[in-house]
């Protein structure tokens, strides 16, 4: 099993089926449209195409997770979520670094992602990893109040 170090006594590993309930709950708490068991099961059934990384403690309690889609030289960060009590403790950075390192091992040359233009914390994290905005998708994310937020498309080389 591949393991990457993370802060505060956590580590990052590839997710297992036992992590799915925690990931579902966390995703629903972070996003308006949370993903269900079928979504996570589909990702986990294709680990080479959609690796799922989970930051957890020694007892496998989930602090955060990230899903990547990989194809050839490019990969896409599909989602990243960090539990509220673990935010601002570099858990998101640890997940992103693990994913970038892992994708580099498989020959990925770049990663692309979409982020809500108003999510300043996520945008700052991505900027620290060299992501730059390359496009905007107007009205991409549905919001609870019925409006829609635009997404910035960002890309970074994988070194």
CNS distance restraints for C-alpha pairs under 8 A (distance, minus, plus):
assign (resid   1 and name CA) (resid  13 and name CA) 7.50 0.50 0.50
assign (resid   1 and name CA) (resid  14 and name CA) 7.78 0.50 0.50
assign (resid   2 and name CA) (resid  13 and name CA) 6.03 0.50 0.50
assign (resid   2 and name CA) (resid  14 and name CA) 7.04 0.50 0.50
assign (resid   3 and name CA) (resid  11 and name CA) 6.66 0.50 0.50
assign (resid   3 and name CA) (resid  12 and name CA) 5.66 0.50 0.50
assign (resid   3 and name CA) (resid  13 and name CA) 4.78 0.50 0.50
assign (resid   3 and name CA) (resid  14 and name CA) 7.68 0.50 0.50
assign (resid   4 and name CA) (resid  11 and name CA) 5.73 0.50 0.50
assign (resid   4 and name CA) (resid  12 and name CA) 4.93 0.50 0.50
assign (resid   4 and name CA) (resid  13 and name CA) 6.42 0.50 0.50
assign (resid   4 and name CA) (resid  98 and name CA) 6.21 0.50 0.50
assign (resid   5 and name CA) (resid  10 and name CA) 6.89 0.50 0.50
assign (resid   5 and name CA) (resid  11 and name CA) 4.65 0.50 0.50
assign (resid   5 and name CA) (resid  12 and name CA) 6.17 0.50 0.50
assign (resid   5 and name CA) (resid  94 and name CA) 7.49 0.50 0.50
assign (resid   6 and name CA) (resid  10 and name CA) 5.04 0.50 0.50
assign (resid   6 and name CA) (resid  11 and name CA) 4.64 0.50 0.50
assign (resid   6 and name CA) (resid  12 and name CA) 6.32 0.50 0.50
assign (resid   6 and name CA) (resid  55 and name CA) 7.38 0.50 0.50
assign (resid   6 and name CA) (resid  90 and name CA) 7.89 0.50 0.50
assign (resid   6 and name CA) (resid  91 and name CA) 6.66 0.50 0.50
assign (resid   6 and name CA) (resid  94 and name CA) 5.37 0.50 0.50
assign (resid   6 and name CA) (resid  95 and name CA) 7.87 0.50 0.50
assign (resid   7 and name CA) (resid  11 and name CA) 7.45 0.50 0.50
assign (resid   7 and name CA) (resid  89 and name CA) 7.13 0.50 0.50
assign (resid   7 and name CA) (resid  90 and name CA) 6.60 0.50 0.50
assign (resid   7 and name CA) (resid  91 and name CA) 6.67 0.50 0.50
assign (resid   7 and name CA) (resid  94 and name CA) 7.46 0.50 0.50
assign (resid   8 and name CA) (resid  89 and name CA) 7.55 0.50 0.50
assign (resid   9 and name CA) (resid  57 and name CA) 6.46 0.50 0.50
assign (resid   9 and name CA) (resid  58 and name CA) 7.99 0.50 0.50
assign (resid  10 and name CA) (resid  55 and name CA) 6.30 0.50 0.50
assign (resid  10 and name CA) (resid  56 and name CA) 5.32 0.50 0.50
assign (resid  10 and name CA) (resid  57 and name CA) 4.62 0.50 0.50
assign (resid  10 and name CA) (resid  58 and name CA) 7.18 0.50 0.50
assign (resid  11 and name CA) (resid  55 and name CA) 5.48 0.50 0.50
assign (resid  11 and name CA) (resid  56 and name CA) 5.69 0.50 0.50
assign (resid  11 and name CA) (resid  57 and name CA) 6.36 0.50 0.50
assign (resid  11 and name CA) (resid  58 and name CA) 7.91 0.50 0.50
assign (resid  12 and name CA) (resid  53 and name CA) 6.44 0.50 0.50
assign (resid  12 and name CA) (resid  54 and name CA) 5.43 0.50 0.50
assign (resid  12 and name CA) (resid  55 and name CA) 4.31 0.50 0.50
assign (resid  12 and name CA) (resid  56 and name CA) 6.40 0.50 0.50
assign (resid  12 and name CA) (resid  94 and name CA) 7.37 0.50 0.50
assign (resid  12 and name CA) (resid  95 and name CA) 6.54 0.50 0.50
assign (resid  12 and name CA) (resid  98 and name CA) 7.09 0.50 0.50
assign (resid  13 and name CA) (resid  53 and name CA) 5.61 0.50 0.50
assign (resid  13 and name CA) (resid  54 and name CA) 5.55 0.50 0.50
assign (resid  13 and name CA) (resid  55 and name CA) 6.65 0.50 0.50
assign (resid  13 and name CA) (resid  56 and name CA) 7.95 0.50 0.50
assign (resid  14 and name CA) (resid  51 and name CA) 6.98 0.50 0.50
assign (resid  14 and name CA) (resid  52 and name CA) 5.70 0.50 0.50
assign (resid  14 and name CA) (resid  53 and name CA) 4.56 0.50 0.50
assign (resid  14 and name CA) (resid  54 and name CA) 6.06 0.50 0.50
assign (resid  15 and name CA) (resid  19 and name CA) 6.26 0.50 0.50
assign (resid  15 and name CA) (resid  44 and name CA) 7.41 0.50 0.50
assign (resid  15 and name CA) (resid  52 and name CA) 5.44 0.50 0.50
assign (resid  15 and name CA) (resid  53 and name CA) 5.39 0.50 0.50
assign (resid  15 and name CA) (resid  54 and name CA) 5.39 0.50 0.50
assign (resid  16 and name CA) (resid  20 and name CA) 7.27 0.50 0.50
assign (resid  16 and name CA) (resid  44 and name CA) 7.07 0.50 0.50
assign (resid  17 and name CA) (resid  41 and name CA) 7.22 0.50 0.50
assign (resid  17 and name CA) (resid  44 and name CA) 7.23 0.50 0.50
assign (resid  19 and name CA) (resid  23 and name CA) 6.15 0.50 0.50
assign (resid  19 and name CA) (resid  60 and name CA) 7.83 0.50 0.50
assign (resid  19 and name CA) (resid  62 and name CA) 7.21 0.50 0.50
assign (resid  20 and name CA) (resid  24 and name CA) 6.01 0.50 0.50
assign (resid  20 and name CA) (resid  37 and name CA) 6.73 0.50 0.50
assign (resid  20 and name CA) (resid  40 and name CA) 6.45 0.50 0.50
assign (resid  20 and name CA) (resid  41 and name CA) 7.60 0.50 0.50
assign (resid  21 and name CA) (resid  25 and name CA) 6.28 0.50 0.50
assign (resid  21 and name CA) (resid  37 and name CA) 7.45 0.50 0.50
assign (resid  22 and name CA) (resid  26 and name CA) 6.09 0.50 0.50
assign (resid  22 and name CA) (resid  61 and name CA) 7.92 0.50 0.50
assign (resid  22 and name CA) (resid  62 and name CA) 6.39 0.50 0.50
assign (resid  23 and name CA) (resid  27 and name CA) 5.95 0.50 0.50
assign (resid  23 and name CA) (resid  62 and name CA) 7.30 0.50 0.50
assign (resid  23 and name CA) (resid  64 and name CA) 7.70 0.50 0.50
assign (resid  23 and name CA) (resid  65 and name CA) 7.01 0.50 0.50
assign (resid  24 and name CA) (resid  28 and name CA) 6.16 0.50 0.50
assign (resid  24 and name CA) (resid  34 and name CA) 6.95 0.50 0.50
assign (resid  24 and name CA) (resid  35 and name CA) 6.14 0.50 0.50
assign (resid  24 and name CA) (resid  36 and name CA) 5.94 0.50 0.50
assign (resid  24 and name CA) (resid  37 and name CA) 6.76 0.50 0.50
assign (resid  24 and name CA) (resid  40 and name CA) 7.78 0.50 0.50
assign (resid  25 and name CA) (resid  29 and name CA) 6.31 0.50 0.50
assign (resid  26 and name CA) (resid  30 and name CA) 6.34 0.50 0.50
assign (resid  26 and name CA) (resid  64 and name CA) 7.66 0.50 0.50
assign (resid  26 and name CA) (resid  81 and name CA) 6.93 0.50 0.50
assign (resid  26 and name CA) (resid  82 and name CA) 7.43 0.50 0.50
assign (resid  26 and name CA) (resid  83 and name CA) 6.35 0.50 0.50
assign (resid  27 and name CA) (resid  31 and name CA) 5.99 0.50 0.50
assign (resid  27 and name CA) (resid  34 and name CA) 5.17 0.50 0.50
assign (resid  27 and name CA) (resid  35 and name CA) 6.49 0.50 0.50
assign (resid  27 and name CA) (resid  81 and name CA) 6.29 0.50 0.50
assign (resid  28 and name CA) (resid  32 and name CA) 6.79 0.50 0.50
assign (resid  28 and name CA) (resid  33 and name CA) 6.60 0.50 0.50
assign (resid  28 and name CA) (resid  34 and name CA) 3.95 0.50 0.50
assign (resid  28 and name CA) (resid  35 and name CA) 6.80 0.50 0.50
assign (resid  29 and name CA) (resid  34 and name CA) 7.47 0.50 0.50
assign (resid  30 and name CA) (resid  34 and name CA) 7.66 0.50 0.50
assign (resid  30 and name CA) (resid  81 and name CA) 6.58 0.50 0.50
assign (resid  30 and name CA) (resid  82 and name CA) 7.97 0.50 0.50
assign (resid  32 and name CA) (resid 142 and name CA) 7.39 0.50 0.50
assign (resid  32 and name CA) (resid 143 and name CA) 6.42 0.50 0.50
assign (resid  32 and name CA) (resid 144 and name CA) 6.40 0.50 0.50
assign (resid  35 and name CA) (resid  39 and name CA) 6.02 0.50 0.50
assign (resid  35 and name CA) (resid  40 and name CA) 7.28 0.50 0.50
assign (resid  36 and name CA) (resid  40 and name CA) 6.62 0.50 0.50
assign (resid  37 and name CA) (resid  41 and name CA) 5.94 0.50 0.50
assign (resid  38 and name CA) (resid  42 and name CA) 6.06 0.50 0.50
assign (resid  39 and name CA) (resid  43 and name CA) 6.41 0.50 0.50
assign (resid  40 and name CA) (resid  44 and name CA) 6.13 0.50 0.50
assign (resid  41 and name CA) (resid  45 and name CA) 6.05 0.50 0.50
assign (resid  42 and name CA) (resid  46 and name CA) 6.79 0.50 0.50
assign (resid  43 and name CA) (resid  47 and name CA) 6.75 0.50 0.50
assign (resid  43 and name CA) (resid  49 and name CA) 7.99 0.50 0.50
assign (resid  43 and name CA) (resid  50 and name CA) 5.37 0.50 0.50
assign (resid  43 and name CA) (resid  51 and name CA) 7.01 0.50 0.50
assign (resid  43 and name CA) (resid  52 and name CA) 7.10 0.50 0.50
assign (resid  43 and name CA) (resid  67 and name CA) 7.93 0.50 0.50
assign (resid  44 and name CA) (resid  50 and name CA) 7.17 0.50 0.50
assign (resid  44 and name CA) (resid  51 and name CA) 7.06 0.50 0.50
assign (resid  44 and name CA) (resid  52 and name CA) 6.84 0.50 0.50
assign (resid  46 and name CA) (resid  50 and name CA) 5.77 0.50 0.50
assign (resid  46 and name CA) (resid  51 and name CA) 7.32 0.50 0.50
assign (resid  47 and name CA) (resid  51 and name CA) 4.59 0.50 0.50
assign (resid  47 and name CA) (resid  52 and name CA) 7.22 0.50 0.50
assign (resid  48 and name CA) (resid  70 and name CA) 7.33 0.50 0.50
assign (resid  49 and name CA) (resid  68 and name CA) 7.98 0.50 0.50
assign (resid  49 and name CA) (resid  69 and name CA) 5.73 0.50 0.50
assign (resid  49 and name CA) (resid  70 and name CA) 4.99 0.50 0.50
assign (resid  49 and name CA) (resid  71 and name CA) 6.65 0.50 0.50
assign (resid  50 and name CA) (resid  67 and name CA) 6.55 0.50 0.50
assign (resid  50 and name CA) (resid  68 and name CA) 5.27 0.50 0.50
assign (resid  50 and name CA) (resid  69 and name CA) 4.46 0.50 0.50
assign (resid  50 and name CA) (resid  70 and name CA) 6.07 0.50 0.50
assign (resid  51 and name CA) (resid  67 and name CA) 6.03 0.50 0.50
assign (resid  51 and name CA) (resid  68 and name CA) 5.57 0.50 0.50
assign (resid  51 and name CA) (resid  69 and name CA) 6.89 0.50 0.50
assign (resid  51 and name CA) (resid  70 and name CA) 7.83 0.50 0.50
assign (resid  52 and name CA) (resid  65 and name CA) 7.08 0.50 0.50
assign (resid  52 and name CA) (resid  66 and name CA) 5.73 0.50 0.50
assign (resid  52 and name CA) (resid  67 and name CA) 4.49 0.50 0.50
assign (resid  52 and name CA) (resid  68 and name CA) 6.46 0.50 0.50
assign (resid  53 and name CA) (resid  65 and name CA) 5.41 0.50 0.50
assign (resid  53 and name CA) (resid  66 and name CA) 5.15 0.50 0.50
assign (resid  53 and name CA) (resid  67 and name CA) 6.40 0.50 0.50
assign (resid  53 and name CA) (resid  95 and name CA) 6.77 0.50 0.50
assign (resid  53 and name CA) (resid  98 and name CA) 7.92 0.50 0.50
assign (resid  53 and name CA) (resid  99 and name CA) 7.15 0.50 0.50
assign (resid  54 and name CA) (resid  62 and name CA) 6.66 0.50 0.50
assign (resid  54 and name CA) (resid  63 and name CA) 7.63 0.50 0.50
assign (resid  54 and name CA) (resid  64 and name CA) 5.88 0.50 0.50
assign (resid  54 and name CA) (resid  65 and name CA) 4.19 0.50 0.50
assign (resid  54 and name CA) (resid  66 and name CA) 6.51 0.50 0.50
assign (resid  54 and name CA) (resid  95 and name CA) 7.29 0.50 0.50
assign (resid  55 and name CA) (resid  62 and name CA) 5.94 0.50 0.50
assign (resid  55 and name CA) (resid  63 and name CA) 5.49 0.50 0.50
assign (resid  55 and name CA) (resid  64 and name CA) 5.12 0.50 0.50
assign (resid  55 and name CA) (resid  65 and name CA) 5.87 0.50 0.50
assign (resid  55 and name CA) (resid  91 and name CA) 7.11 0.50 0.50
assign (resid  55 and name CA) (resid  94 and name CA) 7.96 0.50 0.50
assign (resid  55 and name CA) (resid  95 and name CA) 6.67 0.50 0.50
assign (resid  56 and name CA) (resid  60 and name CA) 5.07 0.50 0.50
assign (resid  56 and name CA) (resid  61 and name CA) 5.18 0.50 0.50
assign (resid  56 and name CA) (resid  62 and name CA) 4.48 0.50 0.50
assign (resid  56 and name CA) (resid  63 and name CA) 5.36 0.50 0.50
assign (resid  56 and name CA) (resid  64 and name CA) 7.12 0.50 0.50
assign (resid  57 and name CA) (resid  61 and name CA) 5.58 0.50 0.50
assign (resid  57 and name CA) (resid  62 and name CA) 7.05 0.50 0.50
assign (resid  57 and name CA) (resid  63 and name CA) 7.68 0.50 0.50
assign (resid  62 and name CA) (resid  83 and name CA) 7.98 0.50 0.50
assign (resid  63 and name CA) (resid  82 and name CA) 5.94 0.50 0.50
assign (resid  63 and name CA) (resid  83 and name CA) 5.35 0.50 0.50
assign (resid  63 and name CA) (resid  86 and name CA) 6.21 0.50 0.50
assign (resid  63 and name CA) (resid  91 and name CA) 7.58 0.50 0.50
assign (resid  64 and name CA) (resid  80 and name CA) 7.45 0.50 0.50
assign (resid  64 and name CA) (resid  81 and name CA) 5.38 0.50 0.50
assign (resid  64 and name CA) (resid  82 and name CA) 4.01 0.50 0.50
assign (resid  64 and name CA) (resid  83 and name CA) 5.73 0.50 0.50
assign (resid  64 and name CA) (resid  86 and name CA) 7.90 0.50 0.50
assign (resid  64 and name CA) (resid  91 and name CA) 6.97 0.50 0.50
assign (resid  64 and name CA) (resid  92 and name CA) 7.24 0.50 0.50
assign (resid  64 and name CA) (resid  95 and name CA) 7.83 0.50 0.50
assign (resid  65 and name CA) (resid  80 and name CA) 5.73 0.50 0.50
assign (resid  65 and name CA) (resid  81 and name CA) 5.56 0.50 0.50
assign (resid  65 and name CA) (resid  82 and name CA) 6.60 0.50 0.50
assign (resid  65 and name CA) (resid  95 and name CA) 6.88 0.50 0.50
assign (resid  66 and name CA) (resid  77 and name CA) 7.46 0.50 0.50
assign (resid  66 and name CA) (resid  78 and name CA) 7.55 0.50 0.50
assign (resid  66 and name CA) (resid  79 and name CA) 5.59 0.50 0.50
assign (resid  66 and name CA) (resid  80 and name CA) 4.19 0.50 0.50
assign (resid  66 and name CA) (resid  81 and name CA) 6.50 0.50 0.50
assign (resid  66 and name CA) (resid  95 and name CA) 6.54 0.50 0.50
assign (resid  66 and name CA) (resid  96 and name CA) 7.57 0.50 0.50
assign (resid  66 and name CA) (resid  99 and name CA) 7.98 0.50 0.50
assign (resid  67 and name CA) (resid  77 and name CA) 6.15 0.50 0.50
assign (resid  67 and name CA) (resid  78 and name CA) 5.42 0.50 0.50
assign (resid  67 and name CA) (resid  79 and name CA) 5.40 0.50 0.50
assign (resid  67 and name CA) (resid  80 and name CA) 6.54 0.50 0.50
assign (resid  68 and name CA) (resid  75 and name CA) 6.64 0.50 0.50
assign (resid  68 and name CA) (resid  76 and name CA) 5.51 0.50 0.50
assign (resid  68 and name CA) (resid  77 and name CA) 4.52 0.50 0.50
assign (resid  68 and name CA) (resid  78 and name CA) 5.40 0.50 0.50
assign (resid  68 and name CA) (resid  79 and name CA) 7.33 0.50 0.50
assign (resid  68 and name CA) (resid  99 and name CA) 7.60 0.50 0.50
assign (resid  69 and name CA) (resid  75 and name CA) 5.46 0.50 0.50
assign (resid  69 and name CA) (resid  76 and name CA) 5.07 0.50 0.50
assign (resid  69 and name CA) (resid  77 and name CA) 6.46 0.50 0.50
assign (resid  69 and name CA) (resid  78 and name CA) 6.63 0.50 0.50
assign (resid  70 and name CA) (resid  74 and name CA) 6.42 0.50 0.50
assign (resid  70 and name CA) (resid  75 and name CA) 4.30 0.50 0.50
assign (resid  70 and name CA) (resid  76 and name CA) 6.51 0.50 0.50
assign (resid  70 and name CA) (resid 103 and name CA) 7.74 0.50 0.50
assign (resid  70 and name CA) (resid 108 and name CA) 7.82 0.50 0.50
assign (resid  71 and name CA) (resid  75 and name CA) 6.01 0.50 0.50
assign (resid  72 and name CA) (resid 107 and name CA) 7.35 0.50 0.50
assign (resid  72 and name CA) (resid 108 and name CA) 6.47 0.50 0.50
assign (resid  73 and name CA) (resid 107 and name CA) 6.00 0.50 0.50
assign (resid  73 and name CA) (resid 108 and name CA) 4.08 0.50 0.50
assign (resid  73 and name CA) (resid 109 and name CA) 5.08 0.50 0.50
assign (resid  73 and name CA) (resid 110 and name CA) 6.72 0.50 0.50
assign (resid  74 and name CA) (resid 108 and name CA) 5.23 0.50 0.50
assign (resid  74 and name CA) (resid 109 and name CA) 5.91 0.50 0.50
assign (resid  74 and name CA) (resid 110 and name CA) 5.07 0.50 0.50
assign (resid  74 and name CA) (resid 111 and name CA) 5.75 0.50 0.50
assign (resid  74 and name CA) (resid 112 and name CA) 7.54 0.50 0.50
assign (resid  75 and name CA) (resid 103 and name CA) 7.53 0.50 0.50
assign (resid  75 and name CA) (resid 108 and name CA) 6.52 0.50 0.50
assign (resid  75 and name CA) (resid 110 and name CA) 6.44 0.50 0.50
assign (resid  75 and name CA) (resid 111 and name CA) 4.80 0.50 0.50
assign (resid  75 and name CA) (resid 112 and name CA) 6.41 0.50 0.50
assign (resid  76 and name CA) (resid 111 and name CA) 5.34 0.50 0.50
assign (resid  76 and name CA) (resid 112 and name CA) 4.75 0.50 0.50
assign (resid  76 and name CA) (resid 113 and name CA) 5.59 0.50 0.50
assign (resid  77 and name CA) (resid 111 and name CA) 6.92 0.50 0.50
assign (resid  77 and name CA) (resid 112 and name CA) 6.32 0.50 0.50
assign (resid  77 and name CA) (resid 113 and name CA) 5.10 0.50 0.50
assign (resid  77 and name CA) (resid 114 and name CA) 7.84 0.50 0.50
assign (resid  78 and name CA) (resid 113 and name CA) 6.79 0.50 0.50
assign (resid  78 and name CA) (resid 114 and name CA) 7.91 0.50 0.50
assign (resid  80 and name CA) (resid  92 and name CA) 7.38 0.50 0.50
assign (resid  81 and name CA) (resid  92 and name CA) 7.48 0.50 0.50
assign (resid  82 and name CA) (resid  86 and name CA) 6.42 0.50 0.50
assign (resid  82 and name CA) (resid  87 and name CA) 6.20 0.50 0.50
assign (resid  82 and name CA) (resid  91 and name CA) 7.00 0.50 0.50
assign (resid  82 and name CA) (resid  92 and name CA) 6.43 0.50 0.50
assign (resid  83 and name CA) (resid  87 and name CA) 6.50 0.50 0.50
assign (resid  86 and name CA) (resid  91 and name CA) 6.79 0.50 0.50
assign (resid  87 and name CA) (resid  91 and name CA) 6.90 0.50 0.50
assign (resid  87 and name CA) (resid  92 and name CA) 7.72 0.50 0.50
assign (resid  90 and name CA) (resid  94 and name CA) 6.20 0.50 0.50
assign (resid  91 and name CA) (resid  95 and name CA) 6.26 0.50 0.50
assign (resid  92 and name CA) (resid  96 and name CA) 6.14 0.50 0.50
assign (resid  92 and name CA) (resid 125 and name CA) 7.85 0.50 0.50
assign (resid  93 and name CA) (resid  97 and name CA) 5.98 0.50 0.50
assign (resid  93 and name CA) (resid 125 and name CA) 6.88 0.50 0.50
assign (resid  94 and name CA) (resid  98 and name CA) 6.10 0.50 0.50
assign (resid  95 and name CA) (resid  99 and name CA) 6.18 0.50 0.50
assign (resid  96 and name CA) (resid 100 and name CA) 6.09 0.50 0.50
assign (resid  97 and name CA) (resid 101 and name CA) 6.05 0.50 0.50
assign (resid  98 and name CA) (resid 102 and name CA) 6.03 0.50 0.50
assign (resid  99 and name CA) (resid 103 and name CA) 6.01 0.50 0.50
assign (resid 100 and name CA) (resid 104 and name CA) 6.11 0.50 0.50
assign (resid 100 and name CA) (resid 111 and name CA) 7.87 0.50 0.50
assign (resid 100 and name CA) (resid 158 and name CA) 6.48 0.50 0.50
assign (resid 101 and name CA) (resid 105 and name CA) 6.52 0.50 0.50
assign (resid 102 and name CA) (resid 106 and name CA) 6.86 0.50 0.50
assign (resid 103 and name CA) (resid 107 and name CA) 6.51 0.50 0.50
assign (resid 103 and name CA) (resid 108 and name CA) 5.38 0.50 0.50
assign (resid 104 and name CA) (resid 108 and name CA) 5.10 0.50 0.50
assign (resid 104 and name CA) (resid 109 and name CA) 6.85 0.50 0.50
assign (resid 104 and name CA) (resid 158 and name CA) 6.33 0.50 0.50
assign (resid 104 and name CA) (resid 159 and name CA) 7.01 0.50 0.50
assign (resid 108 and name CA) (resid 158 and name CA) 6.81 0.50 0.50
assign (resid 109 and name CA) (resid 157 and name CA) 5.82 0.50 0.50
assign (resid 109 and name CA) (resid 158 and name CA) 5.04 0.50 0.50
assign (resid 109 and name CA) (resid 159 and name CA) 7.28 0.50 0.50
assign (resid 110 and name CA) (resid 155 and name CA) 6.92 0.50 0.50
assign (resid 110 and name CA) (resid 156 and name CA) 5.56 0.50 0.50
assign (resid 110 and name CA) (resid 157 and name CA) 4.19 0.50 0.50
assign (resid 110 and name CA) (resid 158 and name CA) 4.89 0.50 0.50
assign (resid 111 and name CA) (resid 155 and name CA) 5.66 0.50 0.50
assign (resid 111 and name CA) (resid 156 and name CA) 5.51 0.50 0.50
assign (resid 111 and name CA) (resid 157 and name CA) 6.44 0.50 0.50
assign (resid 111 and name CA) (resid 158 and name CA) 6.78 0.50 0.50
assign (resid 112 and name CA) (resid 153 and name CA) 7.05 0.50 0.50
assign (resid 112 and name CA) (resid 154 and name CA) 5.59 0.50 0.50
assign (resid 112 and name CA) (resid 155 and name CA) 4.33 0.50 0.50
assign (resid 112 and name CA) (resid 156 and name CA) 6.62 0.50 0.50
assign (resid 113 and name CA) (resid 153 and name CA) 5.72 0.50 0.50
assign (resid 113 and name CA) (resid 154 and name CA) 5.36 0.50 0.50
assign (resid 113 and name CA) (resid 155 and name CA) 6.54 0.50 0.50
assign (resid 114 and name CA) (resid 151 and name CA) 5.72 0.50 0.50
assign (resid 114 and name CA) (resid 152 and name CA) 5.47 0.50 0.50
assign (resid 114 and name CA) (resid 153 and name CA) 4.54 0.50 0.50
assign (resid 114 and name CA) (resid 154 and name CA) 6.21 0.50 0.50
assign (resid 115 and name CA) (resid 119 and name CA) 7.01 0.50 0.50
assign (resid 115 and name CA) (resid 122 and name CA) 7.34 0.50 0.50
assign (resid 115 and name CA) (resid 123 and name CA) 7.16 0.50 0.50
assign (resid 115 and name CA) (resid 151 and name CA) 5.14 0.50 0.50
assign (resid 115 and name CA) (resid 152 and name CA) 5.34 0.50 0.50
assign (resid 115 and name CA) (resid 153 and name CA) 6.71 0.50 0.50
assign (resid 115 and name CA) (resid 154 and name CA) 7.76 0.50 0.50
assign (resid 116 and name CA) (resid 141 and name CA) 7.13 0.50 0.50
assign (resid 116 and name CA) (resid 149 and name CA) 6.45 0.50 0.50
assign (resid 116 and name CA) (resid 150 and name CA) 6.02 0.50 0.50
assign (resid 116 and name CA) (resid 151 and name CA) 4.53 0.50 0.50
assign (resid 116 and name CA) (resid 152 and name CA) 6.35 0.50 0.50
assign (resid 117 and name CA) (resid 123 and name CA) 7.80 0.50 0.50
assign (resid 117 and name CA) (resid 149 and name CA) 7.21 0.50 0.50
assign (resid 117 and name CA) (resid 150 and name CA) 5.92 0.50 0.50
assign (resid 117 and name CA) (resid 151 and name CA) 5.32 0.50 0.50
assign (resid 117 and name CA) (resid 152 and name CA) 5.63 0.50 0.50
assign (resid 118 and name CA) (resid 149 and name CA) 7.84 0.50 0.50
assign (resid 119 and name CA) (resid 123 and name CA) 6.26 0.50 0.50
assign (resid 120 and name CA) (resid 124 and name CA) 6.04 0.50 0.50
assign (resid 121 and name CA) (resid 125 and name CA) 6.32 0.50 0.50
assign (resid 122 and name CA) (resid 126 and name CA) 6.21 0.50 0.50
assign (resid 123 and name CA) (resid 127 and name CA) 6.09 0.50 0.50
assign (resid 124 and name CA) (resid 128 and name CA) 6.31 0.50 0.50
assign (resid 125 and name CA) (resid 129 and name CA) 6.76 0.50 0.50
assign (resid 126 and name CA) (resid 130 and name CA) 6.54 0.50 0.50
assign (resid 126 and name CA) (resid 131 and name CA) 5.28 0.50 0.50
assign (resid 126 and name CA) (resid 132 and name CA) 7.97 0.50 0.50
assign (resid 127 and name CA) (resid 131 and name CA) 4.92 0.50 0.50
assign (resid 127 and name CA) (resid 132 and name CA) 6.57 0.50 0.50
assign (resid 129 and name CA) (resid 156 and name CA) 7.50 0.50 0.50
assign (resid 130 and name CA) (resid 156 and name CA) 5.53 0.50 0.50
assign (resid 130 and name CA) (resid 157 and name CA) 7.49 0.50 0.50
assign (resid 131 and name CA) (resid 154 and name CA) 5.65 0.50 0.50
assign (resid 131 and name CA) (resid 155 and name CA) 5.02 0.50 0.50
assign (resid 131 and name CA) (resid 156 and name CA) 4.33 0.50 0.50
assign (resid 131 and name CA) (resid 157 and name CA) 7.81 0.50 0.50
assign (resid 132 and name CA) (resid 154 and name CA) 5.09 0.50 0.50
assign (resid 132 and name CA) (resid 155 and name CA) 5.53 0.50 0.50
assign (resid 132 and name CA) (resid 156 and name CA) 6.45 0.50 0.50
assign (resid 133 and name CA) (resid 152 and name CA) 6.14 0.50 0.50
assign (resid 133 and name CA) (resid 153 and name CA) 5.63 0.50 0.50
assign (resid 133 and name CA) (resid 154 and name CA) 4.24 0.50 0.50
assign (resid 133 and name CA) (resid 155 and name CA) 6.60 0.50 0.50
assign (resid 134 and name CA) (resid 152 and name CA) 7.53 0.50 0.50
assign (resid 134 and name CA) (resid 153 and name CA) 5.69 0.50 0.50
assign (resid 134 and name CA) (resid 154 and name CA) 5.53 0.50 0.50
assign (resid 134 and name CA) (resid 155 and name CA) 6.77 0.50 0.50
assign (resid 135 and name CA) (resid 152 and name CA) 5.98 0.50 0.50
assign (resid 135 and name CA) (resid 153 and name CA) 5.03 0.50 0.50
assign (resid 135 and name CA) (resid 154 and name CA) 7.19 0.50 0.50
assign (resid 136 and name CA) (resid 150 and name CA) 6.79 0.50 0.50
assign (resid 136 and name CA) (resid 151 and name CA) 5.64 0.50 0.50
assign (resid 136 and name CA) (resid 152 and name CA) 4.56 0.50 0.50
assign (resid 136 and name CA) (resid 153 and name CA) 5.77 0.50 0.50
assign (resid 137 and name CA) (resid 150 and name CA) 5.52 0.50 0.50
assign (resid 137 and name CA) (resid 151 and name CA) 5.03 0.50 0.50
assign (resid 137 and name CA) (resid 152 and name CA) 6.36 0.50 0.50
assign (resid 137 and name CA) (resid 153 and name CA) 7.25 0.50 0.50
assign (resid 138 and name CA) (resid 149 and name CA) 7.09 0.50 0.50
assign (resid 138 and name CA) (resid 150 and name CA) 4.39 0.50 0.50
assign (resid 138 and name CA) (resid 151 and name CA) 6.51 0.50 0.50
assign (resid 139 and name CA) (resid 148 and name CA) 4.73 0.50 0.50
assign (resid 139 and name CA) (resid 149 and name CA) 4.93 0.50 0.50
assign (resid 139 and name CA) (resid 150 and name CA) 4.51 0.50 0.50
assign (resid 139 and name CA) (resid 151 and name CA) 7.31 0.50 0.50
assign (resid 140 and name CA) (resid 148 and name CA) 6.44 0.50 0.50
assign (resid 140 and name CA) (resid 149 and name CA) 5.95 0.50 0.50
assign (resid 140 and name CA) (resid 150 and name CA) 5.08 0.50 0.50
assign (resid 140 and name CA) (resid 151 and name CA) 5.73 0.50 0.50
assign (resid 141 and name CA) (resid 148 and name CA) 5.29 0.50 0.50
assign (resid 141 and name CA) (resid 149 and name CA) 5.01 0.50 0.50
assign (resid 141 and name CA) (resid 150 and name CA) 6.31 0.50 0.50
assign (resid 141 and name CA) (resid 151 and name CA) 6.95 0.50 0.50
assign (resid 142 and name CA) (resid 146 and name CA) 6.67 0.50 0.50
assign (resid 142 and name CA) (resid 147 and name CA) 6.21 0.50 0.50
assign (resid 142 and name CA) (resid 148 and name CA) 4.50 0.50 0.50
assign (resid 142 and name CA) (resid 149 and name CA) 6.53 0.50 0.50
assign (resid 143 and name CA) (resid 147 and name CA) 5.44 0.50 0.50
assign (resid 143 and name CA) (resid 148 and name CA) 5.44 0.50 0.50
assign (resid 143 and name CA) (resid 149 and name CA) 6.98 0.50 0.50
